[in-house]
Amino acid sequence: MIFKEWLLLGMALCLTASPAGAQNNPKPDIDQETRAPGRAQQRQSTAQAAEEASKLETAEADMGISYDQILAKPDDIELNYRYARAQIARGELKSAAATLERILLIRPELAKVRLLYAVVLLRLDNLVEAQQELETLKALPMPDSLRQEIEKYLALIKSSRKSTHLSGSLGLGWENDDNRNATPSSDRMQFGGVPVTLIGTSGMRHDDASMLFMGNAGVVHDLGFQEGHNVFANYSYYRAEQASVKSLNLQAHSVSGGFTYKSPWLNVTPKGYFDHILLAQTTFLRQWGVGARLDRAINRNLTLYMEFKDVEQQYQVTANVPTGPQRDGADLTFVWGGDYVLSAKQKIGVSYGYEQKDANIESLSYNRNTINLRHEWLLPKGTFLLSGASFNHDEYDQPDPNVARTFRRDNWMRFSFTAGAPMSLIHPVLKDLLFTLSYEFFDSLSSIENFAYTNNKIVGLLTYRWDAAF
């Protein structure tokens, strides 16, 4: 599956780990923290896919061509070519393939038309016919630059048709958070229901910077008996070393694996998980569990999906969080959502999630409702822009008498923006490197002022990716 641009870009949406939501609770956001290395790998794939998509850019004038104009001038090669490009921009790949076939019946020697036809076949995952077209194209006279591009496509097809694919990534980055210690906006905290004003440097809002280190290795093996059926495994590592708040130094090891079963009416991907989280170089959390994703393409633009994950969490006593085992228990999450392709370069997604956390202590058990919105935009020369918004409502089962007698109700939101560009824009030798720059705003409104705060975060990340197939 070489040119699934939106699939790759969708996996890359949540660019960086996001501890902001966990600062009012010593439990880190495991789903985001442990998957950050995998996202580094996916971001590089996104840049490559975006680079391919940028070659299919369509002039605005092409979008105004109607089918009636084609019927009036069926032998107008340039008009039909522009019409095919407009169909591609609208995501009408099968129709574009038919238009390009008509042109090639009249003028089979047109190299640019045959190349575009081959790329459309690739995007339709018709690798056999795409390879045939590219091999035919090689026999035609053409500039060296076009011949090199054809060789690149043929190499991609050869790689994709192998049964086992290995991939990995290494990332190095920097992060700055302007409220790393999650100081309440009111500059007060409640203790046993009594509000206490924070004074001195220990009670002030602290910004902090951290160095980020990421690594990922994964394998996918095609089972061979039907297209799309595969087994996979993945290992990810994430590390954030704080400049000042050393108690929040974070390390995360994550292992997952499963298989994908594809049918004409539903795709099913069961998974198993194991995560090991360390805070301040001390084991803080181990969790393990199972989950699955079910998805179905309704049409060429709309895909619907459902995911669930059921994990058992086991916390440890640490010097910074001696009450960790009070949080032990099951965590069950369901997500229902959909992705809609607006054009060849833009996609939107929306999802609703429900999470139920059952802890040993009722005051740490909660129900969470989440709405996520996202927009993905492929830009020229392999660049891209991702934006997202999350809105959450948490309801805790019981008040914590050590804090306040009030039931805790949190409403928090997160807005994020990520811009990415392949470093090949600087020099071709840097083609395996990707740079991303992200901004995130987090705002928590709570019935208890201890947990009401805001913060801003900026992240810069440089990622190197490798892959191999056999």
C-alpha positions in Angstrom: 0.0 0.0 0.0 2.4 2.7 -1.2 0.3 5.8 -1.8 -2.2 5.7 1.0 -1.5 9.4 1.8 -4.4 10.0 4.1 -3.9 6.8 6.0 -0.3 7.7 6.7 -1.1 11.3 7.5 -4.0 10.3 9.8 -1.7 8.1 11.8 0.7 11.1 12.1 -1.9 13.5 13.4 -0.9 13.5 17.2 2.6 14.7 16.6 4.1 14.8 20.1 3.6 13.3 23.5 1.3 15.4 25.7 1.9 15.3 29.4 -0.1 18.4 29.9 -3.3 16.5 30.6 -1.5 14.5 33.2 0.1 17.2 35.2 -2.9 17.5 37.5 -2.6 13.8 38.0 0.7 11.9 38.4 -0.5 9.2 35.9 1.0 10.2 32.5 -1.1 10.1 29.3 0.0 6.6 28.3 -1.7 6.5 24.9 0.2 9.6 23.8 3.5 9.1 25.6 4.3 5.6 24.6 3.2 6.0 21.0 5.3 9.0 20.3 8.2 7.0 18.7 5.8 5.3 16.4 4.5 8.7 15.3 8.0 9.8 14.4 8.2 7.0 11.9 4.8 7.7 10.5 5.6 11.4 10.1 8.4 10.6 7.8 6.1 8.3 5.7 3.7 11.3 5.7 6.3 13.5 4.2 7.1 11.0 1.5 3.4 10.5 0.6 2.9 14.3 0.5 5.8 14.6 -1.9 4.1 12.2 -4.2 0.8 14.0 -3.9 2.4 17.3 -4.7 3.3 16.1 -8.1 -0.4 15.8 -8.9 -1.2 19.5 -8.2 -4.1 20.8 -10.2 -4.5 24.3 -11.5 -7.7 26.0 -10.3 -8.8 26.4 -13.9 -8.8 22.6 -14.4 -11.5 22.3 -11.7 -14.0 24.2 -13.9 -13.8 21.7 -16.8 -17.1 19.9 -17.2 -17.9 16.5 -18.8 -20.0 18.3 -21.4 -16.8 20.1 -22.6 -15.1 16.7 -22.9 -18.0 15.3 -25.0 -17.8 18.4 -27.2 -14.1 17.9 -27.8 -13.3 14.2 -27.2 -10.1 14.3 -29.2 -8.6 17.4 -27.4 -5.7 15.8 -25.7 -4.8 18.7 -23.4 -8.4 19.3 -22.3 -8.8 15.6 -21.4 -5.5 15.6 -19.6 -6.5 18.6 -17.5 -9.9 17.0 -16.8 -8.1 13.9 -15.5 -6.0 16.0 -13.2 -9.2 17.6 -11.9 -10.7 14.2 -11.3 -7.6 13.2 -9.3 -7.9 16.4 -7.2 -11.5 15.4 -6.4 -10.4 11.9 -5.4 -12.2 10.3 -8.4 -9.3 8.0 -9.2 -11.1 5.3 -11.1 -12.7 7.9 -13.3 -9.3 9.6 -13.8 -7.9 6.2 -14.9 -10.6 5.8 -17.5 -9.9 9.4 -18.8 -6.2 8.7 -19.1 -6.8 5.4 -20.8 -8.8 7.2 -23.5 -5.9 9.6 -24.1 -3.4 6.7 -24.4 -5.6 5.0 -27.0 -5.2 8.1 -29.2 -1.6 9.0 -28.3 0.2 6.1 -26.7 3.6 7.8 -27.0 2.8 10.6 -24.5 5.1 10.0 -21.6 3.6 12.4 -19.1 0.1 10.9 -19.6 1.4 7.4 -19.2 3.3 8.3 -16.1 0.2 10.0 -14.5 -1.8 6.9 -15.4 0.8 4.7 -13.7 0.7 6.8 -10.5 -3.1 6.7 -10.5 -2.9 2.9 -10.7 -0.4 2.9 -7.8 -2.8 5.0 -5.7 -5.5 2.4 -6.5 -3.1 -0.3 -5.3 -3.1 -1.9 -8.7 0.6 -2.7 -8.6 0.8 -5.2 -11.4 -0.7 -2.9 -14.1 1.2 0.1 -12.7 4.5 -1.8 -13.1 3.5 -2.8 -16.7 2.8 0.8 -17.6 6.1 2.0 -16.1 8.0 -0.7 -18.0 6.3 0.4 -21.2 7.2 4.0 -20.4 10.9 3.2 -20.0 11.1 2.3 -23.7 9.9 5.8 -24.7 12.3 8.7 -25.3 12.2 11.1 -22.3 14.4 13.4 -20.2 16.8 11.8 -17.7 14.9 13.4 -14.8 11.7 11.6 -15.9 13.5 8.3 -16.3 14.9 8.6 -12.7 11.4 9.2 -11.4 10.2 6.0 -13.2 13.0 4.0 -11.7 12.0 5.3 -8.3 8.4 4.2 -8.8 9.5 0.7 -9.9 11.7 0.4 -6.9 8.8 1.3 -4.6 6.6 -1.3 -6.3 9.3 -4.0 -6.0 9.6 -3.2 -2.3 5.9 -3.2 -1.6 5.4 -6.6 -3.2 7.8 -8.3 -0.8 6.1 -10.1 2.1 8.1 -8.8 5.1 8.7 -5.1 5.8 11.0 -3.7 8.5 11.0 -0.1 9.5 12.4 2.1 12.2 13.0 5.7 13.3 15.2 7.8 15.5 14.1 11.2 16.8 15.8 14.0 18.6 13.9 17.1 19.8 13.3 19.9 22.2 10.2 21.0 24.1 9.3 24.0 26.2 6.3 24.1 28.5 5.3 27.3 30.2 3.6 25.6 33.2 5.3 22.3 33.6 4.4 22.1 37.3 0.7 22.7 36.5 0.3 25.6 38.9 -3.5 26.5 39.3 -4.6 29.6 37.6 -6.0 30.9 40.9 -2.5 30.6 42.6 -4.4 28.7 45.3 -4.9 25.0 46.2 -7.3 23.3 48.6 -6.2 21.0 51.3 -9.0 19.3 53.2 -11.4 21.8 51.8 -9.4 24.8 53.0 -8.0 27.1 50.2 -4.3 27.9 50.7 -2.6 30.7 48.7 0.6 29.5 47.1 3.7 31.6 48.0 7.4 31.4 47.3 9.2 29.9 44.4 7.8 26.4 45.1 4.2 27.6 44.5 4.9 29.7 41.4 4.2 28.7 37.8 7.4 27.3 36.3 8.3 27.0 32.7 10.7 24.1 31.8 12.5 22.8 28.7 13.3 19.2 28.0 15.2 17.2 25.5 13.3 14.5 23.7 14.7 11.1 22.5 12.6 8.7 20.5 13.1 5.3 18.8 10.9 2.8 17.0 11.2 -0.5 15.3 8.5 -2.5 13.6 7.8 -5.4 11.4 4.8 -6.3 9.1 4.5 -9.7 7.4 2.0 -10.3 4.7 0.4 -13.7 5.2 0.1 -14.1 1.4 -3.2 -16.0 1.1 -5.3 -12.8 0.6 -4.3 -9.2 0.0 -4.2 -7.1 3.2 -4.0 -10.0 5.7 -0.9 -9.5 7.8 0.7 -9.9 11.2 2.7 -7.1 12.9 4.8 -6.2 15.9 6.2 -2.9 17.1 8.5 -1.6 19.9 8.7 2.1 20.8 10.9 4.1 23.2 10.3 7.6 24.4 12.3 9.7 26.8 12.0 13.3 28.0 14.7 14.8 30.2 13.6 17.9 32.0 16.0 20.9 32.5 14.5 21.8 35.9 11.6 19.7 37.1 13.6 16.5 37.3 10.7 14.6 39.1 8.9 14.7 35.7 11.7 13.0 33.7 9.8 10.4 31.7 10.7 7.2 30.0 8.3 4.9 28.2 8.8 1.4 26.7 5.9 0.1 24.6 5.4 -3.2 22.9 2.4 -4.1 20.7 1.5 -6.7 18.2 -1.5 -8.2 16.4 -2.9 -9.0 13.0 -5.2 -7.5 10.3 -8.0 -9.4 8.7 -9.6 -7.7 5.7 -13.0 -8.5 4.1 -15.2 -6.8 1.6 -17.4 -5.4 4.3 -15.1 -4.9 7.4 -11.5 -4.8 8.4 -10.6 -6.1 11.8 -7.3 -5.5 13.6 -6.9 -7.1 17.1 -3.9 -6.0 19.2 -2.1 -6.8 22.4 -0.2 -4.1 24.5 2.4 -3.9 27.2 3.8 -0.5 28.5 6.4 0.2 31.1 6.6 3.8 32.3 9.3 5.4 34.5 9.2 8.7 36.3 12.5 10.2 37.5 14.3 6.9 36.5 12.0 4.9 38.7 9.3 2.4 37.6 6.0 4.2 37.9 3.5 2.1 35.9 3.2 -1.2 34.1 0.1 -1.9 32.1 -1.0 -4.7 29.7 -4.1 -5.4 27.8 -5.9 -6.1 24.5 -7.8 -4.0 22.0 -9.0 -3.9 18.4 -10.0 -1.6 15.6 -12.8 -2.2 13.2 -13.1 0.0 10.1 -15.2 0.1 6.9 -14.9 2.3 3.8 -18.4 3.6 3.1 -17.3 5.2 -0.2 -14.2 6.6 -1.7 -14.3 9.6 0.7 -15.7 8.3 3.9 -14.3 5.7 6.3 -16.0 4.8 9.6 -14.2 3.0 12.5 -14.6 1.8 16.1 -11.7 1.1 18.5 -11.6 -0.3 22.0 -8.8 -0.9 24.5 -9.0 -2.7 27.8 -5.8 -2.6 30.0 -4.9 -3.5 33.5 -2.8 -0.8 35.2 -0.4 -1.5 38.0 1.3 1.4 39.7 4.4 1.4 41.9 5.4 3.3 45.1 8.0 6.0 44.2 9.6 8.8 46.2 7.7 11.4 44.2 4.3 9.5 44.1 4.1 7.2 47.2 0.3 6.7 46.7 0.7 5.2 43.2 -0.9 1.8 44.0 -4.2 3.6 44.9 -4.6 4.0 41.1 -4.3 0.3 40.3 -7.2 -1.0 38.3 -8.7 -1.5 34.8 -9.0 1.2 32.2 -11.5 0.7 29.4 -11.7 3.0 26.3 -14.1 3.0 23.3 -13.7 5.4 20.3 -16.2 5.8 17.4 -15.2 8.0 14.5 -14.9 8.8 10.9 -12.5 10.3 8.3 -13.7 12.2 5.3 -11.5 13.1 2.3 -12.3 16.6 1.2 -9.9 16.6 -1.7 -6.6 15.0 -2.8 -4.9 17.3 -0.4 -7.2 17.7 2.6 -9.0 15.4 5.0 -11.0 16.0 8.2 -11.8 13.6 11.0 -14.1 13.5 14.0 -14.4 11.0 16.8 -16.2 10.5 20.1 -14.5 8.5 22.9 -15.7 7.1 26.2 -13.3 6.0 29.0 -13.9 4.3 32.3 -11.2 4.1 34.9 -11.7 1.9 37.9 -9.1 2.6 40.6 -8.6 1.0 44.0 -9.7 4.4 45.5 -13.1 5.7 44.4 -11.9 9.3 44.4 -9.4 8.3 41.6 -12.0 6.5 39.5 -13.6 8.5 36.7 -15.7 8.5 33.5 -14.4 10.5 30.6 -16.2 11.7 27.5 -14.1 13.1 24.6 -14.7 14.7 21.3 -11.7 15.0 18.9 -11.6 17.1 15.7 -8.7 17.2 13.2 -7.7 18.6 9.9 -4.9 17.4 7.6 -3.5 19.3 4.7 -0.8 18.2 2.2 1.2 21.2 0.9 3.7 21.5 -2.0 7.1 19.8 -1.9 6.3 17.3 0.8 5.3 19.8 3.4 2.2 19.4 5.5 0.0 21.1 8.2 -1.9 19.2 10.9 -4.4 20.8 13.3 -6.6 19.3 16.0 -8.9 20.1 18.9 -10.0 17.9 21.8 -12.8 18.6 24.3 -13.1 16.4 27.4 -15.4 16.1 30.4 -14.3 14.0 33.4 -16.5 13.0 36.3 -14.9 11.4 39.3 -16.9 8.8 41.4 -16.2 10.2 44.8 -14.7 13.4 46.4 -11.2 13.2 47.8 -11.5 14.3 51.5 -7.8 15.2 51.5 -8.5 17.8 48.9 -12.1 18.9 49.0 -15.5 17.6 49.8 -16.7 18.7 46.4 -17.2 16.1 43.6 -14.5 16.7 41.0 -15.7 17.6 37.5 -13.1 18.6 34.9 -13.7 20.2 31.5 -10.5 20.5 29.6 -9.6 21.3 26.0 -6.5 21.1 23.8 -5.7 22.8 20.6 -2.6 21.8 18.5 -0.9 22.8 15.3 2.0 21.0 13.6 3.9 22.0 10.5 6.3 19.5 8.9 8.8 19.6 6.0 11.3 17.0 4.6 14.9 18.1 5.0 15.4 17.3 1.3 14.2 20.8 0.6 17.7 21.9 1.9 19.7 19.1 0.2 18.7 15.8 -1.5 21.2 13.9 0.8 18.9 14.7 3.7 15.9 12.9 2.1 15.5 10.5 5.1 15.1 13.4 7.6 11.9 15.2 8.6 11.6 18.4 10.7 8.3 19.2 12.5 7.4 22.2 14.7 4.3 22.0 16.9 2.4 24.3 19.2 -0.2 23.2 21.8 -2.5 25.1 24.1 -4.1 23.3 27.0 -6.9 24.7 29.3 -8.4 22.8 32.2 -11.5 24.1 34.0 -12.3 22.2 37.2 -14.8 22.2 40.0 -11.7 22.1 42.3 -9.3 24.9 41.8 -6.3 22.6 42.3 -6.9 21.2 38.8 -7.8 24.4 36.9 -4.8 25.6 34.9 -3.5 26.5 31.5 -0.2 25.9 29.7 1.4 26.4 26.3 3.9 24.1 24.7 6.2 24.3 21.7 8.0 21.2 20.3 10.7 20.9 17.6 11.6 17.5 16.4 14.0 16.0 13.8 13.3 12.4 12.8 15.4 9.9 10.7 13.6 7.0 9.2 14.8 3.7 7.6 13.0 0.8 6.1 13.8 -2.5 4.4 11.9 -5.4 2.8 12.5 -9.0 1.9 
